[in-house]
Amino acid sequence: MAGAGRHSPLSPLSPLHVPTVSTPLRGALHRCGVSPASPGAGADVLVVGAGFGGLGAALSLAERGAKVVLCEALRYPGGCASTFERGGYRFEAGATLFSGLAPEQLFGRWIARHRLDVAVDWIDPLVELRTPSLRLPIGRDREALVSALAGLPGAPAAGVRAFFAYQARIADTLWALFDDPALLPPLGAGALVRHAAGVPRYAALLPVLGRPLEGVLARFGVAGFAPLRHYLDGLCQITVQCGVAEAEAPFAMAAMDYYFRGTGHVRGGIGALAWALVRAVERLGGEVRMATRVRSLEPGPEGFRAGTRSGEIRARHVIANLLPQDLRALLGAAPGALPRLDRLAGDVEGGWGAAMLYLVARAPEGASPAAHHLELVQDPGAPFIEGNHLFVSVSGAADEGRAPPGHRTITVSTHVPLAKLRALPPGRQGEYIGAIQARMREGLAALAPEWSANVVHALTASPRTFARFTGRAGGAVGGVPRRAGLGHYLSVWPRPVQDGLWMVGDSVFPGQSALASAIGGARTAESVARRLGRAGGG
């Protein structure tokens, strides 16, 4: 981890101190006649990694009655989308919002179906964008945002409204797939019939496939409207991991609906949802082993053998919620042996790490008790990276245990280009991250002084921290940048890396958010369940 211009031993991503849940639940399962897999026993599926992709796969398979073992190296679930404890405070590992929580969406359905102990606060506004010349609250109402942008001085109002009307058509088409993952591959007969009926809607996608969002903005005459451009550059950088000039238009236009589609605040932190999914897997007979790192993975004639410190696990299939680099290392595969992993690894290496500030602040006078989020841009004319663009998540007064009464925990993040970081000599990497974190503090002081002035405790983190604590090669986070091009559409079907070995997470489709990773996990589970003869079910 890098501190302000020096390497520091501080470990902000230490585990959330939640009592182990598996022991009492395992006893309850035995009393109910359900016997989870023992250390040397064979399983139908081993899931490696309890990020939301792994959790989605494990829960979907457990719903179908498969014998599942889920191993997580950390003592808490969620991966990069987790809640951790340090020094008596509880922080979100990443500054972000979470979608898919509405009753008709994936997380919402799981919360209802499994009676998960999860409280969702429907905060509004969700985010406030702040630049030196703009304050733009972004709430749950699309039309309110469109009206606010169209009403700004000098706005090309007709073009703004026409662009958002077109964007809504694209988003409605693509979010239907997110809200009903059965419409994503693998497809059953019913889904194919429904897709056939939707052909006229899909036709609207054709003019923008393989094109950057900037071209669509130009088509409607709004590419030069600075407030809209700043809003979209920030949103695209957070969601599709690149700016308007590069972002694949359909992905970006779907991401523009993120705030309007079941986005809310999980009370207590996103870790509360991750732990609830763990408990649901266990109640269905799955076994979850926290603090159990899979150290090796060896294919054999009847599946795979996974080596852990506590013994060997045998499984017919393995679902890896890992970066491609980390899966390749686990297999002991040389570069070139698994071309798909090599290609994905190259895509990840062209992506991002994160520099972080984890802060505790006294709530300023008159602060809303609700959790809230800020997006801060110091110089809208410069790239939205390296401390110039910040996403800030502030806990709510109702988030018990996060901070002492009258205080809030704050997670601040910015993008760090991994290629640039890797190119620096080791001695310069700490200086580079330290300079970024200094700029982050400057941006917080300039654009959110009500919080900056009240900070009482601070921790920092870097890609090196994420590499150490999450096991992600190079500390890569956020997924593969979805830059314009048709190649993204070649990998929408879950397919094994090799026979019986599958990948989920933010580096494979659809990835890039907790919801997208969970959907990818559920769709991969469907493919695996078919091979196990357990299709259907949940």
Secondary structure, 3 states (H helix, E strand, C coil): CECCCCECCCCCCCCCCCCCCHHHHHHHHHHCCCCCCCCCCEEEEEEECCEHHHHHHHHHHHHCCCCEEEECCCCCCECCCCEEEECCEEEECCCCCECCCCCCCHHHHHHHHCCCCCCEECCCCCEEEEECCEEEEECCCHHHHHHHHHCCCCCCHHHHHHHHHHHHHHHHHHHHHHHCHHHCCCCCHHHHHHHHHCHHHHHCCHHHCCCEHHHHHHHCCCCCCHHHHHHHHHHHHHHCCCCCCCEEHHHHHHHCCHHHCCCEEECCCHHHHHHHHHHHHHHCCCEEECCCCEEEEEEECCEEEEEECCEEEEEEEEEECCCHHHHHHHHCCCCCCCHHHHHHHHHHHCCEEEEEEEEEEECCCCCCCCCEEEEEECCCCCCCCCCCEEEEEECCCCCCCCCCCCEEEEEEEEEEEHHHHHHCCHHHHHHHHHHHHHHHHHHHHHHCHHHHCCEEEEEEECHHHHHHHHCCHHHCECCCCCECCHHHHHHCCCCCCECCEEECCCCCCCCCCHHHHHHHHHHHHHHHHHHHCCCCCC
